[in-house]
Amino acid sequence: MKSEIGRWAVVVFMSFLMSGCSSIRARTETPDNEWTVYPGIQQDVKETGELFSGESSESDWIKGLIATILFFDLPFSAVFDTVVVPYDLYRIYTQKYLGEARESLRQPSTR
């Protein structure tokens, strides 16, 4: 009995460790020119939509498991994305201004 409780405790603990996964995955998979604010929430919603629209070829029980994980991940992603909004904004505007500066350096001056 104790070993079963221990196994379930490990499963629950690992689930909590994996929460926020969409936020981290979205930040590592997104190219610099497509960076947005709250990418973890966007990733959760997109993947949930893909599950229920029929774009996913997994069996129904796997879809249910993934949807449950995404559902529980959503609040953690919202908190994590909110905490890192300043970094997201910095990265968005730094890329924008760096791109403009590079373009102005490439263009010959008309003086």
LUMMINU-116949 format. One record per residue: residue in one letter; residue number from 1; x, y, z of N, C-alpha, C in turn. Coordinates in pm, whole numbers, plus 50000, padded with zeros to 5 digits. Each point is the difference from the previous one (the first is absolute). Layout:
! residues N
A, NUM, X, Y, Z, X, Y, Z, X, Y, Z
...
END
This chain:
! residues 111
M, 1, 50082, 49880, 50000, 49918, 50120, 50000, 50086, 50126, 50000
K, 2, 50106, 49999, 50084, 50085, 50117, 50007, 50074, 50024, 49869
S, 3, 50038, 49891, 49930, 50072, 50018, 49874, 49909, 50061, 49894
E, 4, 49872, 49967, 50000, 49907, 50060, 49905, 49982, 50148, 50029
I, 5, 49989, 50036, 50125, 49988, 50141, 50037, 50126, 50076, 49959
G, 6, 50115, 49936, 50021, 50126, 50061, 49960, 50008, 50022, 49850
R, 7, 49953, 49904, 49923, 50001, 50012, 49854, 49909, 50115, 49956
W, 8, 49881, 50006, 50058, 49909, 50108, 49964, 50056, 50136, 50042
A, 9, 50068, 50003, 50115, 50061, 50125, 50044, 50107, 50045, 49901
V, 10, 50078, 49906, 49949, 50102, 50033, 49900, 49936, 50051, 49872
V, 11, 49892, 49936, 49957, 49930, 50043, 49878, 49945, 50142, 50018
V, 12, 49937, 50027, 50112, 49945, 50133, 50025, 50112, 50103, 50009
F, 13, 50109, 49966, 50069, 50113, 50092, 50013, 50061, 50030, 49863
M, 14, 50017, 49899, 49917, 50055, 50021, 49866, 49906, 50085, 49914
S, 15, 49870, 49983, 50020, 49903, 50081, 49926, 50014, 50147, 50037
F, 16, 50021, 50027, 50128, 50019, 50139, 50042, 50131, 50056, 49947
L, 17, 50102, 49917, 49992, 50127, 50048, 49945, 49988, 50033, 49851
M, 18, 49915, 49925, 49931, 49985, 50022, 49857, 49904, 50115, 49970
S, 19, 49933, 50052, 50099, 49906, 50110, 49975, 50078, 50123, 49956
G, 20, 49938, 50077, 49914, 50070, 50114, 49942, 50080, 49959, 49879
C, 21, 49988, 49876, 49962, 50076, 49945, 49889, 49969, 50074, 49871
S, 22, 49876, 50036, 49977, 49964, 50070, 49877, 50068, 50136, 49991
S, 23, 50015, 50067, 50111, 50067, 50130, 50000, 50146, 49985, 49961
I, 24, 50064, 49902, 50055, 50142, 49980, 49970, 50017, 49948, 49858
R, 25, 49917, 49905, 49960, 50008, 49947, 49864, 49974, 50107, 49896
A, 26, 49901, 50085, 50024, 49967, 50105, 49904, 50116, 50099, 49986
R, 27, 50068, 50028, 50109, 50112, 50094, 49993, 50123, 49940, 49932
T, 28, 50017, 49870, 50008, 50116, 49939, 49935, 49974, 49966, 49855
E, 29, 49874, 49982, 49961, 49968, 49962, 49863, 49968, 50119, 49910
T, 30, 49976, 50117, 50058, 49957, 50116, 49922, 50121, 50072, 49941
P, 31, 49999, 50024, 49869, 50109, 50079, 49941, 49994, 50145, 50050
D, 32, 50112, 50069, 49993, 50007, 50136, 50052, 49902, 50096, 49934
N, 33, 49976, 49985, 49872, 49912, 50094, 49931, 49851, 49974, 50025
E, 34, 49967, 49889, 50068, 49860, 49968, 50031, 49973, 50006, 50150
W, 35, 50085, 50063, 50076, 49988, 50004, 50146, 49876, 50078, 50039
T, 36, 49923, 49948, 50096, 49878, 50067, 50045, 49995, 50000, 50153
V, 37, 49904, 50073, 50053, 49974, 50000, 50143, 49903, 49887, 50030
Y, 38, 50015, 49933, 50113, 49918, 49886, 50043, 50004, 49884, 49900
P, 39, 50118, 49955, 49959, 50005, 49890, 49904, 49959, 49865, 50058
G, 40, 50014, 49981, 50131, 49961, 49873, 50062, 49851, 49977, 49994
I, 41, 49925, 50104, 50027, 49854, 49989, 49992, 49957, 49977, 49856
Q, 42, 50062, 50072, 49909, 49969, 49981, 49858, 50030, 49857, 49956
Q, 43, 50110, 49944, 50048, 50036, 49863, 49967, 49898, 49902, 50056
D, 44, 49956, 50019, 50125, 49899, 49913, 50060, 49869, 50004, 49922
V, 45, 49955, 50118, 49966, 49873, 50014, 49927, 50011, 49939, 49860
K, 46, 50113, 50024, 49934, 50020, 49945, 49865, 50000, 49847, 50003
E, 47, 50072, 49942, 50094, 50007, 49854, 50007, 49866, 49939, 50040
T, 48, 49927, 50065, 50089, 49868, 49951, 50037, 49905, 50006, 49880
G, 49, 50008, 50107, 49925, 49918, 50011, 49878, 50033, 49893, 49899
E, 50, 50130, 49969, 49985, 50039, 49895, 49907, 49947, 49864, 50045
L, 51, 49996, 49977, 50131, 49949, 49872, 50051, 49852, 49982, 49967
F, 52, 49922, 50106, 50020, 49856, 49988, 49984, 49950, 50028, 49858
S, 53, 50086, 50051, 49914, 49958, 50026, 49862, 50022, 49880, 49910
G, 54, 50064, 49897, 50049, 50023, 49881, 49920, 50132, 50001, 49926
E, 55, 50085, 50100, 50022, 50130, 50006, 49934, 50098, 49902, 50060
S, 56, 49970, 49950, 50119, 50088, 49908, 50070, 49958, 49856, 49969
S, 57, 50099, 49913, 49980, 49969, 49862, 49963, 50011, 49903, 50117
E, 58, 50017, 50051, 50122, 50012, 49912, 50116, 49864, 49937, 50033
S, 59, 50007, 49893, 50079, 49876, 49935, 50043, 49929, 50090, 50102
D, 60, 49874, 49969, 50026, 49918, 50086, 50085, 50052, 50010, 50143
W, 61, 50050, 49891, 50056, 50046, 50006, 50138, 50127, 50086, 50012
I, 62, 50083, 49998, 49896, 50119, 50086, 50002, 49960, 50146, 49985
K, 63, 49902, 50026, 49913, 49950, 50136, 49987, 49944, 50051, 50132
G, 64, 49927, 49914, 50071, 49947, 50039, 50130, 50109, 50028, 50101
L, 65, 50105, 49919, 50000, 50113, 50021, 50091, 50073, 50131, 49968
I, 66, 50025, 50024, 49871, 50068, 50123, 49960, 49915, 50122, 50032
A, 67, 49870, 49991, 49973, 49910, 50112, 50030, 49997, 50029, 50149
T, 68, 50002, 49896, 50083, 50002, 50019, 50146, 50128, 50069, 50043
I, 69, 50113, 49957, 49946, 50128, 50064, 50033, 50001, 50145, 49957
L, 70, 49951, 50028, 49878, 49995, 50138, 49952, 49907, 50086, 50085
F, 71, 49888, 49941, 50043, 49905, 50073, 50084, 50063, 50038, 50132
F, 72, 50073, 49908, 50063, 50064, 50030, 50127, 50124, 50087, 49983
D, 73, 50060, 49998, 49882, 50119, 50080, 49974, 49964, 50147, 49976
L, 74, 49880, 50026, 49956, 49960, 50136, 49962, 50018, 50104, 50112
P, 75, 49955, 49977, 50123, 50022, 50101, 50104, 50148, 50022, 50032
F, 76, 50078, 49892, 49999, 50144, 50014, 50027, 50068, 50078, 49888
S, 77, 49959, 49973, 49877, 50055, 50075, 49887, 49962, 50147, 50010
A, 78, 49878, 50027, 50044, 49956, 50140, 50014, 50084, 50073, 50103
V, 79, 50027, 49935, 50112, 50082, 50063, 50104, 50143, 50020, 49950
F, 80, 50058, 49897, 49940, 50137, 50010, 49951, 50011, 50106, 49891
D, 81, 49905, 50000, 49905, 50002, 50100, 49893, 49986, 50141, 50055
T, 82, 49919, 50018, 50104, 49983, 50132, 50060, 50129, 50046, 50067
V, 83, 50069, 49909, 50066, 50125, 50035, 50067, 50106, 50043, 49899
V, 84, 50003, 49938, 49884, 50105, 50031, 49902, 49955, 50097, 49891
V, 85, 49888, 50068, 50019, 49956, 50101, 49902, 50107, 50107, 49976
P, 86, 50067, 50052, 50103, 50104, 50100, 49972, 50110, 49947, 49907
Y, 87, 50040, 49876, 50020, 50101, 49940, 49911, 49945, 49986, 49859
D, 88, 49874, 49956, 49987, 49940, 49985, 49868, 49996, 50134, 49927
L, 89, 49956, 50104, 50069, 49994, 50132, 49938, 50139, 50050, 49961
Y, 90, 50097, 49978, 50088, 50138, 50038, 49969, 50047, 49928, 49874
R, 91, 49973, 49872, 49994, 50046, 49922, 49885, 49928, 50042, 49871
I, 92, 49872, 50029, 50010, 49925, 50042, 49881, 50055, 50133, 49948
Y, 93, 50012, 50098, 50088, 50042, 50133, 49954, 50148, 50007, 49968
T, 94, 50083, 49919, 50066, 50141, 49997, 49966, 50018, 49943, 49860
Q, 95, 49929, 49894, 49968, 50008, 49942, 49866, 49949, 50100, 49895
K, 96, 49894, 50072, 50033, 49944, 50097, 49906, 50101, 50112, 49972
Y, 97, 50059, 50054, 50105, 50094, 50110, 49982, 50132, 49953, 49941
L, 98, 50042, 49879, 50033, 50122, 49948, 49939, 49980, 49978, 49851
G, 99, 49882, 49951, 49964, 49968, 49980, 49858, 49999, 50131, 49924
E, 100, 49941, 50104, 50059, 49998, 50131, 49936, 50141, 50058, 49988
A, 101, 50081, 49981, 50103, 50138, 50051, 49996, 50081, 49928, 49894
R, 102, 49982, 49871, 49987, 50072, 49924, 49898, 49959, 50046, 49861
E, 103, 49870, 50021, 49980, 49952, 50046, 49870, 50057, 50137, 49966
S, 104, 50006, 50090, 50097, 50053, 50134, 49973, 50149, 49994, 49971
L, 105, 50072, 49904, 50056, 50142, 49985, 49971, 50022, 49942, 49862
R, 106, 49910, 49917, 49954, 50014, 49938, 49867, 49968, 50096, 49888
Q, 107, 49909, 50093, 50024, 49959, 50094, 49896, 50107, 50108, 49985
P, 108, 50035, 50032, 49878, 50099, 50108, 49982, 49940, 50134, 50038
S, 109, 50082, 50084, 50055, 49951, 50133, 50040, 49978, 50086, 49876
T, 110, 49903, 50089, 50005, 49965, 50085, 49885, 50051, 50142, 50020
R, 111, 50105, 50017, 50073, 50053, 50134, 50022, 50078, 50049, 49885
END
